[in-house]
Amino acid sequence: MSKSGLTQVTVPASASNYTQGRRGYKICKITVHHMAGVLSAEQCGKIFQEPGRQASANYGIGNDGKIACYVEEENRAWTSSNAENDCQAITIEVSNSATGGNWPVSAAAWKSLVNLCVDICKRHGFRLTYDGTKNGSLTRHNMFANTNCPGDYLQSKFTQLVQEVNTRLDEKVVTTTNNDKSYLVKVTATALNIRQGVGTGTAIVGCITDKGTYTIIETKGNWGKLKSGAGWICLDYTQRVNTNNITYTVKPGDTLSGIAQKYGTTYQAIAQKNGIYDSNKIYPGQVLKI
């Protein structure tokens, strides 16, 4: 069985609503859908548990940002009205935050969507591309069927999704300027699995539920080893605690507020430390003291 380590709940779809296997296709796409309603991840999953529904998805994201797995990744979900696309894609249903209009989604759901896409791309070895056609690695339901899915709001943000995900994929680990390579992180997830090794394929040996601050002594990609010796955690669900000895290289699309949030400080503090008097005037490649 295979699913993202970001999964918070599993709601298995009825076996009559998806296909075992992917007919030899490699996973190389993500297809984002909307739920056409304000639903929790569990509520959406229960729809796919109805035998004969003839619909499912690999994942669902509730309005509160909770991530559920409905169909394991090695299997083809019936989501996009196109067998070839569904055989290649991880399909994700996203709850709306309001019904009708442009079908918006919440900030929490958007954050989880970005995180889940980053995780999928890392594990399956591809980047997001989008040109408005089915040739990209990010596809839409309405490319294959006469439907409004994924809704005007999500569709308008597909280019932004590509930028945010690929920027995260391009990030390099920030190192400290002193000889001690350890650093502190604050856990932001309600429940963060501790794993025996690097990656979601390793065994779960514990779980952090206190949103506390922990010391990381070794970093591999987006995984950090806990000083306590308990194991490794995914750093996508942590914020680095400001220790006043960090340098950061600005990436495309970065903002001072976004960098500040990541490292547990304020954009005013970063601006002051670097002599930046206009928070908009940062540029890719600029090295900031945090």
C-alpha positions in Angstrom: 0.0 0.0 0.0 1.3 3.5 -0.8 0.1 6.9 0.4 1.5 10.2 1.4 3.0 10.6 4.8 0.9 13.8 5.1 -2.3 11.7 5.2 -4.2 12.4 8.4 -7.1 10.0 7.9 -7.9 7.1 5.5 -11.4 6.6 4.2 -11.1 3.7 1.8 -13.3 3.9 -1.4 -15.5 1.0 -2.4 -13.5 -1.5 -4.5 -16.3 -1.0 -7.2 -15.3 2.6 -7.6 -11.6 2.4 -8.7 -9.2 0.1 -10.7 -6.6 -2.0 -9.1 -3.2 -1.0 -10.6 -2.3 1.6 -13.2 -2.0 -0.7 -16.3 1.8 -0.1 -16.5 1.6 3.7 -16.5 4.1 5.7 -14.5 2.7 8.4 -12.1 3.8 11.7 -13.6 0.8 14.0 -13.2 -1.5 15.6 -10.6 -5.1 16.4 -11.3 -6.8 18.9 -9.0 -10.6 18.8 -8.6 -13.1 20.7 -6.4 -15.8 19.0 -4.3 -18.5 21.4 -5.4 -19.4 21.9 -1.8 -18.1 22.7 1.7 -17.1 19.3 3.0 -14.7 17.7 5.4 -12.2 15.2 4.1 -14.2 12.4 5.7 -17.6 13.5 4.2 -16.1 13.4 0.7 -14.6 10.0 1.3 -18.0 8.6 2.4 -19.4 9.5 -1.0 -16.8 7.2 -2.6 -17.6 4.4 -0.2 -21.1 4.0 -1.8 -20.9 0.9 -4.0 -21.6 1.6 -7.7 -20.9 5.3 -7.3 -18.3 4.9 -10.2 -16.2 7.8 -8.8 -13.3 8.2 -6.5 -10.1 10.1 -5.9 -6.7 9.3 -4.5 -6.9 12.1 -1.9 -9.3 14.7 -0.5 -8.6 17.9 1.3 -11.3 19.2 3.7 -12.2 22.8 4.2 -10.1 22.8 7.3 -7.1 21.5 5.4 -7.2 17.9 6.7 -5.9 15.4 4.2 -7.5 12.1 3.6 -6.5 9.1 1.4 -9.4 7.4 -0.4 -7.5 5.3 -3.1 -3.9 4.1 -2.6 -1.5 5.6 -5.0 -0.6 2.4 -6.8 -4.3 2.2 -7.9 -6.1 4.3 -10.5 -8.9 6.4 -9.1 -12.0 7.2 -11.2 -11.9 11.0 -11.1 -11.2 12.8 -14.4 -13.5 11.1 -16.9 -10.3 9.9 -18.8 -8.7 6.6 -18.2 -5.3 7.6 -19.6 -5.1 10.7 -17.4 -6.3 8.9 -14.3 -3.7 6.1 -14.9 -0.9 8.7 -14.8 -2.2 11.1 -12.2 -2.6 11.4 -8.5 -6.1 12.9 -8.2 -7.0 15.3 -5.4 -10.5 16.6 -4.5 -10.4 19.9 -2.7 -13.3 21.3 -0.6 -14.7 24.7 -1.4 -15.1 27.3 1.3 -18.4 28.5 -0.2 -21.0 27.1 -2.5 -21.5 28.6 -5.9 -20.0 31.8 -7.3 -16.4 31.2 -8.3 -16.2 28.2 -5.9 -13.4 29.5 -3.6 -11.3 27.4 -1.3 -9.9 28.2 2.1 -6.4 29.2 2.9 -6.0 26.0 5.0 -7.1 23.9 2.1 -4.8 25.7 -0.3 -1.8 25.2 2.0 -2.5 21.5 2.3 -2.8 21.3 -1.5 0.6 22.9 -2.0 2.2 20.6 0.6 0.6 17.5 -0.8 1.7 18.4 -4.4 5.2 19.0 -3.2 5.3 15.6 -1.4 3.9 13.8 -4.5 6.4 15.4 -6.9 9.3 14.6 -4.6 8.4 11.0 -4.2 7.6 10.3 -7.9 10.3 12.5 -9.3 8.6 15.1 -11.4 7.9 18.9 -11.4 4.6 20.6 -12.1 4.1 22.1 -15.6 0.9 23.8 -16.8 0.2 25.2 -20.3 -3.6 25.0 -20.2 -3.6 21.6 -22.1 -3.6 18.0 -21.0 0.1 17.8 -22.0 1.3 19.4 -18.7 1.9 17.5 -15.5 -0.9 19.5 -13.8 -4.2 18.8 -15.4 -7.9 19.7 -14.9 -11.1 17.7 -15.1 -12.6 20.1 -17.6 -9.9 19.2 -20.1 -11.5 15.8 -20.5 -15.2 16.4 -19.8 -17.9 19.0 -20.1 -17.8 20.1 -16.4 -17.1 23.3 -14.4 -14.6 21.3 -12.2 -12.2 22.5 -10.7 -14.2 25.8 -10.5 -13.1 29.3 -11.5 -11.2 30.0 -8.3 -8.9 27.0 -8.4 -8.4 27.1 -12.1 -7.3 30.7 -11.8 -4.6 29.7 -9.3 -3.1 26.8 -11.3 -0.1 28.9 -12.5 0.4 30.0 -8.9 0.3 26.4 -7.7 3.0 25.5 -10.2 5.2 28.4 -9.0 4.7 27.6 -5.3 5.3 23.9 -5.7 8.4 24.2 -7.9 9.9 26.8 -5.7 9.6 24.4 -2.8 11.1 21.7 -4.9 14.1 24.0 -5.7 14.7 25.0 -2.1 18.1 23.9 -0.6 18.6 23.3 3.0 19.6 26.5 4.9 22.8 25.9 6.9 23.8 27.8 10.0 26.9 30.1 10.0 28.5 28.5 13.1 30.0 25.1 13.6 26.9 23.7 15.3 24.6 22.4 12.5 21.7 21.8 14.9 18.7 24.1 14.9 15.3 24.4 16.4 12.0 23.8 14.7 8.4 24.3 15.9 5.9 21.7 14.8 2.9 23.2 13.1 0.9 20.0 12.4 -1.6 18.7 14.8 -0.1 15.2 14.4 3.4 14.7 12.9 4.7 11.2 12.4 8.2 10.3 13.6 9.7 7.8 11.2 12.6 5.4 11.6 14.4 6.8 8.6 14.1 9.4 5.8 10.9 9.2 3.7 7.4 8.0 4.1 8.4 4.5 3.1 10.1 3.9 6.5 8.3 2.7 9.6 6.4 5.1 11.9 8.0 4.9 15.4 6.1 7.7 17.1 4.0 10.8 16.7 4.3 14.5 17.8 1.0 16.0 18.9 2.0 18.9 21.1 3.1 21.4 18.4 6.3 21.8 20.5 9.8 22.9 19.7 12.4 20.3 18.8 16.1 20.2 18.0 17.2 18.9 14.6 20.8 17.6 14.4 20.9 16.3 10.8 19.0 17.3 7.6 18.4 15.3 4.4 16.2 17.0 1.9 13.0 18.0 3.7 13.6 15.6 6.5 15.2 16.3 9.9 16.7 14.0 12.5 15.5 14.6 16.1 18.2 15.2 18.7 16.4 12.9 21.1 17.2 10.0 18.8 13.5 9.2 18.4 13.7 9.3 14.6 13.1 11.6 11.6 10.3 14.1 10.9 9.1 15.8 7.7 10.2 19.5 7.9 7.3 20.6 5.7 5.2 20.7 8.8 7.5 22.7 11.0 8.7 26.3 11.2 12.3 27.0 11.9 12.8 28.9 15.1 14.9 32.1 14.8 18.4 31.6 16.3 20.0 34.7 14.9 22.6 32.9 12.9 20.8 31.8 9.8 21.4 33.0 6.2 18.8 32.5 3.6 19.0 32.9 -0.2 15.9 34.4 -1.7 14.0 32.2 -4.2 11.7 33.3 -7.0 8.3 34.2 -5.6 9.6 34.7 -2.0 8.2 37.5 0.2 9.7 38.9 3.4 6.5 37.9 5.3 6.7 34.4 3.9 10.3 34.0 4.9 9.6 35.5 8.3 6.8 33.0 9.0 9.0 30.1 8.0 11.7 31.0 10.5 9.5 32.2 13.4 10.3 35.9 13.2 8.8 39.1 11.6 9.4 40.7 8.3 10.2 44.0 10.0 13.1 42.2 12.0 14.5 40.8 8.8 14.2 44.1 6.9 15.9 46.0 9.7 18.8 43.4 10.0 19.4 43.6 6.2 18.9 47.3 5.7 15.8 46.8 3.6 13.4 49.7 3.8 10.8 48.6 1.3 9.5 45.1 2.0 8.8 44.5 -1.7 12.5 45.1 -2.7 14.0 41.7 -2.4 15.2 39.7 -5.4 16.1 36.1 -6.2 19.7 35.3 -5.2 19.8 37.9 -2.4 21.3 36.6 0.8 19.4 37.6 3.9 20.4 37.4 7.6 17.5 36.0 9.6 
